[in-house]
Structures are given as C-alpha cells and as structure tokens.
Amino acid sequence: MTGIRFAQIAVNGVKLHLAEAGASDGRLVLLLHGFPEYWESWRTYIDRLAVAGYHVVAPDQRGYNLSDKPAGVRAYDIDVLAADIAGLAAHFGQRRYTVIGHDWGALVAWWIATKHPEQLDQLAIMNAPHPCVWREAMQDNAEQRRRSWYVRMFRLAWLPELLLRRRHFRVLAESISRRARRGTVTPEELDGYRAAWSQPGALTAMLNWYRAFLVKDLPASADCQIATPVLLIWGERDPYGVRQLADDSLALCDNAQAVYFKDATHWVQHDEPERCCEALLGFLRR
C-alpha cells in the first residue's frame, strides 16, 4: 500500500479534508466521491494510481466526513462545488487536472467540463449522467422518475434527516451494502461510514447537495457540449439510473468512450475494482 497522507486545505471559503498519495510532481488526478460516501471509498484506486506515477488527491467534499459543513442550501450549489475542485488544483499548483468521479462526484466533474473545460485534461465518469440530462430525465422519463423517487423525498425539510438517522443509519448502510458482490463491505468499513454520517451537521449538508440541485436553473442538455476527452464506466444493474442516461450523456461529448459492466450495480467501482482500474489506467495513458 502506497503511503497515504492527510491534510486540511482551505479553499473557496471552506476547509476540505483530503487523502493524498503519489509523487507531488506527478500529473494531478482528483477522485471525487458521491452520496453517501467519503474519501475512503477510493482507497484501492488511490494506491493503483499512485503506483502508476500520478499525484492522487481524494477529498471529502464539502459537507462530508471531516470537511467543513457550511449552513444553508446555497452553499451546495453545483457552481460552488465545482469551484472547490478548482481551488484544490490551484493549491497544488495546477491549472489543469484530471477528474475521476462517481455519483455526485461525477456530476460535479461533468459540470466542470461544461462550464470550465479549460481546466480539464481528461474526465472519467462512473455511473452518473450529465446533471442536465438527469434533471430532464426525472421530468420526462417515467422509469427514471420512478427510480428517482428518493430525490423528491430528499427535498423535504428535516424529515429525510430523521429517516436516515434511524436505527443507526440503517437505510444508508443498506444502500452501501447493496452491491453486486455480497460481503464486499466489511463491518469495519460500515463503522467508518457511520462515523462519517455522525459528524455534526453531516446529514443535512449531504442532503443539501440534492436540495440545491433541484432549485438550480440549468441549461437544456442540448446546449451542453463536452470537448474534454471522457471515459464513461457504467454498471447496468444501477437501480437509480436507467441506461438511457448514459447514452444521452455520451451524445453530448465530442470525444468519449464507454465501458459497460452488465453485472455491476450503481457501485461499479466497488463491484469491478480490477477492471475499472485497468480501464482508467488505459484511458489516462492515452
């Protein structure tokens, strides 16, 4: 295991906790987790990428685990979340960088590629559509509306926090454990997740990502053209997103390739760690 270093970095008005590995003069690769995870979900990837020569940084994004949790929904606007990532890159002296993201981390990555493509060398996405594609599908695609029922629930005040906290975060723990390969989440790992969710203000901050997104004025997806080279990795047994989301997101890209895993779930990076690592390393080398 490559040595992992930890730090608290002040960027964009908050302090972000992060895990870092690899040579500091290597090409910067940022690993962005989604809901309801934190930096630890990337441990396998941090090691593999650092050994390959990359400077790997995996933050707890704002609102999560040991990072700051500013109050209010506006603090989690997707433009603010994207500015956090640019701030991290600037801290490490890089104007251009590569992002690998899953779930909400990938939505932030898509947004950077949409609004600030000059910042990115490459973009790797795991089971997350472009944010504009997702919003439109929740409105226009009946099956996606059904799969996104929880998003509508999350917009409510205080009730989602109450439900998610019940029985020692049972709902969140079960969502993490619902992977293609049973037993891949150890009791020790679940204890780590529960500790992250137990941080003061964490549940509300995590849910505020959804609340901010639902009131965000977004452009039509047809107006979003992605010039950054993209690798899309998609587990086809995703209970939260229909395959059409992947296809519609790829249609926005000038230069994209896709890898589909028919037996992987939404947690594709955990279901297929070896194959995902190989796909990512091949993409990064190109």
TINU-540187 format. One record per residue (C-alpha): x, y, z; residue number from 1; residue in three letters. Coordinates in pm, whole numbers, plus 32768, in hexadecimal, padded with zeros to 4 digits. Each point is the difference from the previous one (the first is absolute). Layout:
<nodes>
node u X | v Y | w Z | num NUM | residuo ala
...
</nodes>
This chain:
<nodes>
node u 8000 | v 8000 | w 8000 | num 1 | residuo met
node u 8086 | v 8154 | w 7F9A | num 2 | residuo thr
node u 801B | v 80ED | w 8125 | num 3 | residuo gly
node u 7ECC | v 80DE | w 801C | num 4 | residuo ile
node u 802D | v 815E | w 8088 | num 5 | residuo arg
node u 7EE5 | v 80CB | w 8099 | num 6 | residuo phe
node u 7FC9 | v 8175 | w 800C | num 7 | residuo ala
node u 7F00 | v 8113 | w 8038 | num 8 | residuo gln
node u 800E | v 80FB | w 7EE1 | num 9 | residuo ile
node u 7F56 | v 8155 | w 7FFE | num 10 | residuo ala
node u 7F56 | v 803E | w 7EB0 | num 11 | residuo val
node u 7ED4 | v 80CB | w 7F8E | num 12 | residuo asn
node u 7FA0 | v 8068 | w 815F | num 13 | residuo gly
node u 8008 | v 7EA5 | w 809E | num 14 | residuo val
node u 80FD | v 7F06 | w 8080 | num 15 | residuo lys
node u 8000 | v 7EB6 | w 7F49 | num 16 | residuo leu
node u 8092 | v 7EC5 | w 8096 | num 17 | residuo his
node u 80B6 | v 7F2B | w 7F01 | num 18 | residuo leu
node u 80CD | v 7EC8 | w 7FCB | num 19 | residuo ala
node u 8130 | v 8021 | w 7F1F | num 20 | residuo glu
node u 80FD | v 7F0C | w 7F6F | num 21 | residuo ala
node u 8107 | v 7FEC | w 7EF3 | num 22 | residuo gly
node u 8110 | v 80EA | w 7F8A | num 23 | residuo ala
node u 7FA7 | v 816D | w 802D | num 24 | residuo ser
node u 8093 | v 804D | w 7EA9 | num 25 | residuo asp
node u 7F2A | v 7EF7 | w 7F55 | num 26 | residuo gly
node u 7ED1 | v 804F | w 7F2D | num 27 | residuo arg
node u 7EE3 | v 806A | w 80E5 | num 28 | residuo leu
node u 7ED5 | v 7F14 | w 800F | num 29 | residuo val
node u 7EDD | v 805C | w 80E3 | num 30 | residuo leu
node u 7F15 | v 7EED | w 807A | num 31 | residuo leu
node u 7EA5 | v 8081 | w 8057 | num 32 | residuo leu
node u 7F16 | v 7F26 | w 80CD | num 33 | residuo his
node u 7E86 | v 800E | w 7FF9 | num 34 | residuo gly
node u 7EDE | v 7FD8 | w 80F1 | num 35 | residuo phe
node u 801A | v 7F79 | w 810C | num 36 | residuo pro
node u 8173 | v 7FA9 | w 7FF4 | num 37 | residuo glu
node u 8144 | v 80B5 | w 8057 | num 38 | residuo tyr
node u 816F | v 7FED | w 7F9B | num 39 | residuo trp
node u 8028 | v 7E9B | w 8085 | num 40 | residuo glu
node u 7F2F | v 7F76 | w 7EE1 | num 41 | residuo ser
node u 8129 | v 8042 | w 7F19 | num 42 | residuo trp
node u 810D | v 7F4F | w 80CD | num 43 | residuo arg
node u 8045 | v 7EF0 | w 7EFC | num 44 | residuo thr
node u 8012 | v 8102 | w 7EE8 | num 45 | residuo tyr
node u 80E2 | v 80EA | w 80C2 | num 46 | residuo ile
node u 8101 | v 7EED | w 801F | num 47 | residuo asp
node u 7FEE | v 7F8B | w 7E96 | num 48 | residuo arg
node u 8013 | v 815C | w 7F6C | num 49 | residuo leu
node u 8117 | v 8072 | w 80E7 | num 50 | residuo ala
node u 80D2 | v 7ECE | w 7FA6 | num 51 | residuo val
node u 7FC8 | v 8059 | w 7E91 | num 52 | residuo ala
node u 80A5 | v 8152 | w 803D | num 53 | residuo gly
node u 7ED7 | v 80E8 | w 8031 | num 54 | residuo tyr
node u 7FD4 | v 8101 | w 8114 | num 55 | residuo his
node u 7EB6 | v 7F89 | w 8092 | num 56 | residuo val
node u 7F1D | v 80D6 | w 80D9 | num 57 | residuo val
node u 7EB5 | v 7F81 | w 808E | num 58 | residuo ala
node u 7F46 | v 810B | w 80C8 | num 59 | residuo pro
node u 7EDC | v 7FE0 | w 80E8 | num 60 | residuo asp
node u 7F26 | v 80EE | w 7F3C | num 61 | residuo gln
node u 7F5E | v 8120 | w 80BA | num 62 | residuo arg
node u 7EF8 | v 7F84 | w 80F1 | num 63 | residuo gly
node u 809A | v 7EA8 | w 8022 | num 64 | residuo tyr
node u 80C5 | v 7F51 | w 8111 | num 65 | residuo asn
node u 811A | v 80E3 | w 807F | num 66 | residuo leu
node u 7FD2 | v 8121 | w 7F0B | num 67 | residuo ser
node u 7F48 | v 813F | w 805B | num 68 | residuo asp
node u 7E85 | v 7FFF | w 7FF7 | num 69 | residuo lys
node u 7F89 | v 8163 | w 7FBF | num 70 | residuo pro
node u 7E97 | v 804B | w 8052 | num 71 | residuo ala
node u 7EF6 | v 803E | w 7EFB | num 72 | residuo gly
node u 7F9C | v 7F66 | w 7EB7 | num 73 | residuo val
node u 80AF | v 8107 | w 7F2C | num 74 | residuo arg
node u 8151 | v 7F8E | w 8084 | num 75 | residuo ala
node u 7FD2 | v 7EC0 | w 7F35 | num 76 | residuo tyr
node u 7FAE | v 8098 | w 7EAE | num 77 | residuo asp
node u 80B1 | v 7F35 | w 7EF5 | num 78 | residuo ile
node u 80C6 | v 8131 | w 7F90 | num 79 | residuo asp
node u 8089 | v 801B | w 8162 | num 80 | residuo val
node u 8053 | v 7E8E | w 8008 | num 81 | residuo leu
node u 80BC | v 8021 | w 7EB7 | num 82 | residuo ala
node u 80BE | v 812E | w 8088 | num 83 | residuo ala
node u 8075 | v 7F29 | w 8126 | num 84 | residuo asp
node u 80AA | v 7F12 | w 7F0D | num 85 | residuo ile
node u 80A6 | v 8117 | w 7F3C | num 86 | residuo ala
node u 8079 | v 808A | w 814D | num 87 | residuo gly
node u 809B | v 7EB3 | w 805D | num 88 | residuo leu
node u 80B8 | v 7FEF | w 7EB4 | num 89 | residuo ala
node u 807F | v 8163 | w 8030 | num 90 | residuo ala
node u 807B | v 7FA7 | w 815B | num 91 | residuo his
node u 80D9 | v 7EF4 | w 7F63 | num 92 | residuo phe
node u 807D | v 80F5 | w 7EFB | num 93 | residuo gly
node u 7F3A | v 7F6F | w 7EDD | num 94 | residuo gln
node u 7F22 | v 80BE | w 7F0F | num 95 | residuo arg
node u 7FA4 | v 7EBF | w 7F48 | num 96 | residuo arg
node u 7FAC | v 7EB1 | w 8097 | num 97 | residuo tyr
node u 7F41 | v 7EBD | w 7FCE | num 98 | residuo thr
node u 7EC7 | v 7F9E | w 80BE | num 99 | residuo val
node u 7F78 | v 7EA5 | w 8047 | num 100 | residuo ile
node u 7EA9 | v 8011 | w 809F | num 101 | residuo gly
node u 7EEA | v 7F1C | w 8072 | num 102 | residuo his
node u 7E94 | v 805D | w 8040 | num 103 | residuo asp
node u 7FF2 | v 8169 | w 807D | num 104 | residuo trp
node u 8177 | v 8021 | w 7FD9 | num 105 | residuo gly
node u 7FD1 | v 7FB0 | w 7E91 | num 106 | residuo ala
node u 7EE8 | v 8100 | w 7FDE | num 107 | residuo leu
node u 80EF | v 8108 | w 8082 | num 108 | residuo val
node u 8102 | v 7F84 | w 7F06 | num 109 | residuo ala
node u 7F05 | v 8017 | w 7EE1 | num 110 | residuo trp
node u 7FB3 | v 8165 | w 806C | num 111 | residuo trp
node u 816D | v 8066 | w 7FFE | num 112 | residuo ile
node u 801E | v 7F73 | w 7EA0 | num 113 | residuo ala
node u 7ECA | v 80C5 | w 7F9B | num 114 | residuo thr
node u 8056 | v 814F | w 809D | num 115 | residuo lys
node u 817C | v 7FFC | w 8018 | num 116 | residuo his
node u 808A | v 7F0C | w 7EFE | num 117 | residuo pro
node u 814B | v 80BD | w 7FF9 | num 118 | residuo glu
node u 8049 | v 7F6E | w 8158 | num 119 | residuo gln
node u 7FEB | v 7E90 | w 7F9E | num 120 | residuo leu
node u 80EC | v 7F13 | w 7F50 | num 121 | residuo asp
node u 7F1B | v 7ED0 | w 8019 | num 122 | residuo gln
node u 7EBD | v 7F9C | w 80A7 | num 123 | residuo leu
node u 7F9D | v 7EA5 | w 807C | num 124 | residuo ala
node u 7E9A | v 7FC8 | w 806E | num 125 | residuo ile
node u 7F6E | v 7EDC | w 80C3 | num 126 | residuo met
node u 7E88 | v 7FCC | w 8002 | num 127 | residuo asn
node u 7F92 | v 8167 | w 7FF1 | num 128 | residuo ala
node u 7F55 | v 80BB | w 7EE4 | num 129 | residuo pro
node u 8042 | v 8165 | w 7F9E | num 130 | residuo his
node u 7F39 | v 80D2 | w 80FC | num 131 | residuo pro
node u 7F25 | v 809C | w 7EF3 | num 132 | residuo cys
node u 7FB4 | v 7EAA | w 7F6D | num 133 | residuo val
node u 7FA2 | v 7F80 | w 8159 | num 134 | residuo trp
node u 7F16 | v 8122 | w 804F | num 135 | residuo arg
node u 7F51 | v 7FDF | w 7EB0 | num 136 | residuo glu
node u 7FD9 | v 7E88 | w 8029 | num 137 | residuo ala
node u 7F64 | v 802D | w 8157 | num 138 | residuo met
node u 7EFB | v 80D7 | w 7F57 | num 139 | residuo gln
node u 7FCC | v 7F4D | w 7EB3 | num 140 | residuo asp
node u 805B | v 7E92 | w 8030 | num 141 | residuo asn
node u 7EFE | v 7F3D | w 80C6 | num 142 | residuo ala
node u 80EE | v 7EEC | w 8067 | num 143 | residuo glu
node u 8107 | v 80F9 | w 8073 | num 144 | residuo gln
node u 7EF8 | v 80BE | w 80C5 | num 145 | residuo arg
node u 7FB0 | v 7EBA | w 80B2 | num 146 | residuo arg
node u 816E | v 7FB9 | w 8049 | num 147 | residuo arg
node u 803A | v 8163 | w 807E | num 148 | residuo ser
node u 7EE4 | v 7FFE | w 80FD | num 149 | residuo trp
node u 80FC | v 8030 | w 811B | num 150 | residuo tyr
node u 8079 | v 8148 | w 7F65 | num 151 | residuo val
node u 7EA6 | v 8097 | w 8027 | num 152 | residuo arg
node u 7FF7 | v 7F87 | w 8168 | num 153 | residuo met
node u 8155 | v 8096 | w 804A | num 154 | residuo phe
node u 7F86 | v 815D | w 7FAB | num 155 | residuo arg
node u 7F21 | v 8001 | w 8136 | num 156 | residuo leu
node u 8076 | v 80AE | w 813B | num 157 | residuo ala
node u 8077 | v 7F36 | w 8132 | num 158 | residuo trp
node u 7F3A | v 7EC0 | w 7FAC | num 159 | residuo leu
node u 8111 | v 7F5F | w 7F28 | num 160 | residuo pro
node u 8102 | v 803E | w 8111 | num 161 | residuo glu
node u 7F19 | v 7F5A | w 80FC | num 162 | residuo leu
node u 7FC4 | v 7ED0 | w 7F26 | num 163 | residuo leu
node u 816C | v 7FD2 | w 7F9D | num 164 | residuo leu
node u 8079 | v 8015 | w 8167 | num 165 | residuo arg
node u 7F12 | v 7EF4 | w 807D | num 166 | residuo arg
node u 8081 | v 7EAF | w 8077 | num 167 | residuo arg
node u 816C | v 8064 | w 7FEC | num 168 | residuo his
node u 7FE9 | v 8081 | w 7E98 | num 169 | residuo phe
node u 7F69 | v 7EB8 | w 7F88 | num 170 | residuo arg
node u 7F7F | v 8088 | w 7EB2 | num 171 | residuo val
node u 814F | v 8096 | w 7FA2 | num 172 | residuo leu
node u 80BF | v 7ECC | w 8071 | num 173 | residuo ala
node u 7F1F | v 7F1F | w 7F30 | num 174 | residuo glu
node u 802A | v 80DE | w 7ECF | num 175 | residuo ser
node u 817B | v 7FE1 | w 8020 | num 176 | residuo ile
node u 7FE8 | v 7E87 | w 802A | num 177 | residuo ser
node u 7F1B | v 7FCE | w 7ED4 | num 178 | residuo arg
node u 8119 | v 7FA2 | w 7F13 | num 179 | residuo arg
node u 8023 | v 7EF1 | w 7EFB | num 180 | residuo ala
node u 80ED | v 7F37 | w 80D8 | num 181 | residuo arg
node u 7F79 | v 7FAF | w 8156 | num 182 | residuo arg
node u 80E6 | v 802D | w 8125 | num 183 | residuo gly
node u 80E0 | v 8102 | w 7F5A | num 184 | residuo thr
node u 7FB1 | v 80FB | w 8114 | num 185 | residuo val
node u 80A2 | v 7F9C | w 8146 | num 186 | residuo thr
node u 7F72 | v 8059 | w 8156 | num 187 | residuo pro
node u 8132 | v 80DD | w 8035 | num 188 | residuo glu
node u 7FB7 | v 80BF | w 7EC0 | num 189 | residuo glu
node u 7E96 | v 8036 | w 8068 | num 190 | residuo leu
node u 807B | v 8082 | w 814E | num 191 | residuo asp
node u 80D1 | v 80FD | w 7F3F | num 192 | residuo gly
node u 7ED2 | v 806F | w 7F37 | num 193 | residuo tyr
node u 7F2B | v 8020 | w 8138 | num 194 | residuo arg
node u 810D | v 80D3 | w 80A4 | num 195 | residuo ala
node u 7FFE | v 80E6 | w 7ECE | num 196 | residuo ala
node u 7E85 | v 801C | w 8003 | num 197 | residuo trp
node u 8007 | v 8049 | w 8176 | num 198 | residuo ser
node u 80D4 | v 8138 | w 7FD9 | num 199 | residuo gln
node u 7F3E | v 8133 | w 807A | num 200 | residuo pro
node u 7F34 | v 8091 | w 7EE3 | num 201 | residuo gly
node u 8069 | v 7EF3 | w 7F08 | num 202 | residuo ala
node u 7EAA | v 7F74 | w 7FA2 | num 203 | residuo leu
node u 7F69 | v 8153 | w 7FB9 | num 204 | residuo thr
node u 8133 | v 806E | w 7F3B | num 205 | residuo ala
node u 7FFD | v 7EC0 | w 7F2F | num 206 | residuo met
node u 7E8E | v 802A | w 7FB4 | num 207 | residuo leu
node u 8031 | v 8170 | w 7FAB | num 208 | residuo asn
node u 80BA | v 7F90 | w 7EC6 | num 209 | residuo trp
node u 7EB2 | v 7F7A | w 7F81 | num 210 | residuo tyr
node u 7F37 | v 8127 | w 807F | num 211 | residuo arg
node u 80E3 | v 80FA | w 7F52 | num 212 | residuo ala
node u 7FFA | v 7F39 | w 7EBE | num 213 | residuo phe
node u 7E85 | v 7FF0 | w 7FF2 | num 214 | residuo leu
node u 7FE0 | v 817C | w 8006 | num 215 | residuo val
node u 8126 | v 8044 | w 7F17 | num 216 | residuo lys
node u 7FB4 | v 80AC | w 7EB7 | num 217 | residuo asp
node u 80A5 | v 7F12 | w 7F07 | num 218 | residuo leu
node u 8029 | v 8022 | w 7E87 | num 219 | residuo pro
node u 7F66 | v 7F07 | w 7F11 | num 220 | residuo ala
node u 80E0 | v 7ED2 | w 7FD7 | num 221 | residuo ser
node u 8004 | v 803C | w 7E87 | num 222 | residuo ala
node u 80C1 | v 8141 | w 8046 | num 223 | residuo asp
node u 8110 | v 7F4C | w 80C4 | num 224 | residuo cys
node u 811E | v 7F8E | w 7F25 | num 225 | residuo gln
node u 8121 | v 7F49 | w 80A5 | num 226 | residuo ile
node u 8150 | v 8026 | w 7F52 | num 227 | residuo ala
node u 80D1 | v 7F59 | w 8111 | num 228 | residuo thr
node u 805B | v 7E93 | w 7FB8 | num 229 | residuo pro
node u 7F10 | v 7F29 | w 80C9 | num 230 | residuo val
node u 8000 | v 7E9A | w 807C | num 231 | residuo leu
node u 7EAB | v 7F8D | w 807B | num 232 | residuo leu
node u 7FF3 | v 7EC4 | w 80D5 | num 233 | residuo ile
node u 7EA0 | v 7F82 | w 8041 | num 234 | residuo trp
node u 7F76 | v 7EDF | w 80CC | num 235 | residuo gly
node u 7EC0 | v 7F94 | w 7F52 | num 236 | residuo glu
node u 7F56 | v 7F80 | w 813B | num 237 | residuo arg
node u 7FE8 | v 8160 | w 808B | num 238 | residuo asp
node u 7EB5 | v 801C | w 80BD | num 239 | residuo pro
node u 8015 | v 817C | w 8000 | num 240 | residuo tyr
node u 803E | v 804E | w 7E92 | num 241 | residuo gly
node u 7F84 | v 7F75 | w 7EB5 | num 242 | residuo val
node u 80FB | v 7FA8 | w 7EEF | num 243 | residuo arg
node u 7F70 | v 8117 | w 7F27 | num 244 | residuo gln
node u 80A6 | v 80FA | w 80E8 | num 245 | residuo leu
node u 8155 | v 7F7D | w 7F98 | num 246 | residuo ala
node u 7FA9 | v 800A | w 7E8F | num 247 | residuo asp
node u 7F74 | v 8161 | w 8011 | num 248 | residuo asp
node u 8132 | v 807B | w 80C0 | num 249 | residuo ser
node u 80EE | v 7F67 | w 7F02 | num 250 | residuo leu
node u 7F41 | v 80B0 | w 7EEC | num 251 | residuo ala
node u 8078 | v 814D | w 808E | num 252 | residuo leu
node u 8170 | v 7FA1 | w 7FDF | num 253 | residuo cys
node u 80EB | v 8046 | w 7EE0 | num 254 | residuo asp
node u 80F9 | v 7EF7 | w 806D | num 255 | residuo asn
node u 7F7A | v 7EEB | w 80DF | num 256 | residuo ala
node u 8018 | v 7E8D | w 8038 | num 257 | residuo gln
node u 7F29 | v 7F21 | w 80DB | num 258 | residuo ala
node u 8035 | v 7EBF | w 80C0 | num 259 | residuo val
node u 7ECA | v 7F48 | w 8075 | num 260 | residuo tyr
node u 7FFA | v 7EF2 | w 810A | num 261 | residuo phe
node u 7EBC | v 7F3B | w 7FE4 | num 262 | residuo lys
node u 801B | v 7F63 | w 815A | num 263 | residuo asp
node u 806F | v 8137 | w 80BE | num 264 | residuo ala
node u 7F1E | v 80E4 | w 80C9 | num 265 | residuo thr
node u 8006 | v 8174 | w 8046 | num 266 | residuo his
node u 8136 | v 7FB3 | w 80D1 | num 267 | residuo trp
node u 80C2 | v 7F91 | w 7ECD | num 268 | residuo val
node u 814D | v 8074 | w 8090 | num 269 | residuo gln
node u 7FD1 | v 7F0A | w 811F | num 270 | residuo his
node u 7F62 | v 7EE8 | w 7F32 | num 271 | residuo asp
node u 8114 | v 7FFB | w 7EFA | num 272 | residuo glu
node u 8134 | v 80A2 | w 809E | num 273 | residuo pro
node u 8105 | v 7F4C | w 7F2D | num 274 | residuo glu
node u 7F50 | v 8036 | w 7EB3 | num 275 | residuo arg
node u 7FB1 | v 8169 | w 8057 | num 276 | residuo cys
node u 816A | v 8042 | w 805F | num 277 | residuo cys
node u 807A | v 7F6B | w 7EBA | num 278 | residuo glu
node u 7F09 | v 80CF | w 7F37 | num 279 | residuo ala
node u 8062 | v 813C | w 80B8 | num 280 | residuo leu
node u 8175 | v 7FC8 | w 7FDE | num 281 | residuo leu
node u 7FDC | v 7FB8 | w 7E8D | num 282 | residuo gly
node u 7F34 | v 813C | w 7FD2 | num 283 | residuo phe
node u 80F0 | v 80D9 | w 80C8 | num 284 | residuo leu
node u 812C | v 7F85 | w 7F37 | num 285 | residuo arg
node u 7F57 | v 8066 | w 7EBD | num 286 | residuo arg
</nodes>
